[in-house]
Amino acid sequence: MTLFRYLTREFIPPFVFSLSLIVFLFVLNLVFTMLGRIVGKGLSWWTVLEFFGLNLAWMIALAVPMAVMVAVLSAYGRLSADNEVTALRSSGVGPMQMITPALLFGLLMATGLMYFNNYLLPDLNYRSRQLQTDIKRLKPAMVMEPGVFLSDIPGHVLYARSVDNETSEIGDVLVYQDGDPRFGSTVIATRGKLKYEEWFEGFEFLLKDGEILRSDRSRPGEHHRIEFKDAVFRIHAPDMSLRRTTSEWRGDREMNVAQLLQKIDGYKKIDGDKNAKNISRLMVEIHKKFSIPAACLIFAALGGLLGQMVRRSGIGVSAGYSMAFFLIYWVFLIAGEDLADRGSLGPGTAMWSPNVLFALVVVYLWISQRRSGWRLFSK
């Protein structure tokens, strides 16, 4: 128990650090990928943070297994570099006792990730897709520039000789309205303010010292002129406001196991043979919810064995080994998923083959370690 507590304290710092670093790299990639699609849409900071926050879900699901291996490999690597492994062996600690803390840590992470993948990740993926769809529908935010005619809002042309973007004050304002097939009107004002009202889903002009020129197209030559000291004009522009929509439809990665099984039963009732590929695709998602968390346990065992064999410490060394193994794992996983979706490989075989492969590597290292006296790699 003392050894378990000691090693557990060694696992936590590198696990938190590596998980944060991996997630940060994922976020950085997402920023470069999506920034151009959301900048200029007039989104609030809260909406932008919500967008990236929802996408953290799939990043965590991918980052946890790798972070487990980095943490375990780093902890055991330090013990090996400081000759603590030798000291523990000399004091009668057996190989199974040495590796048990890593296995328990991996099991704990695997259990937590299984729950996360089945109950939290699908809903977060669903909400993320909904938000992305709503953002795509949103038109770019209207930006007024001094001396430039703006026609972003259908049926309207806006102009201001001077624009202060900090105070929203505008000068020498002209608003031409051409949305009515019969009447056309032009609003001219010396100064005013422009702001967007969320509740109205449109723009509000607070104009001063101006006039309204109104003409009737059915009566050429007839015009009406109204002067005003203060006036408020509103232009409805719903496409420039983010509208939250809901949908009953969910994608494969937006359903938990119960929902996936229910959909599979629906396909089987219609025509199981005809929908074989759809059923296989859904089965892949079910197996994936458990195979990736199970990798936490396998990577913990692999990290524990490698850490005792490699007489080097440091999170850089641990991250290097972990990255290499995880890339191999991920290539096999993606290839297996593609083959299963095509119907060339069974869903269970496709999703669990990488785990079996790395489990065999763990068995090989265990046997080699026992035969060679725990030192496969020299300093």
FENURSUL-V755428 format. One line per field, one symbol per residue. psi: psi as a letter, one per 40 degrees, with the letter a starting at -180 (. if undefined). A space follows every 10 residues. Layout:
psi->???
This chain:
psi->dddddddddd dddddddddd dddddddddd dddeddeeie efiidddddd ddddeddddd dddddddddd dddddddddd defddddddd eehidddded dddddddddd dddddddddd dddddddddd dddddddhii ihhhihehhh fdhheihiih dihhddeeii igihhhhfdh ddihihhhid iaihihhdde faihhgiiga ihhhihdegh ehihhhiidh ihhhhhgdee hhhhiiidhi ideeiadddd dddddddddc gdddfddddd dddddddddd dddddddddd dddddddddh fiiidddddd dddddddddd dddddddddd deeeiidddd dedddddddd dddddddddd defegdhi.
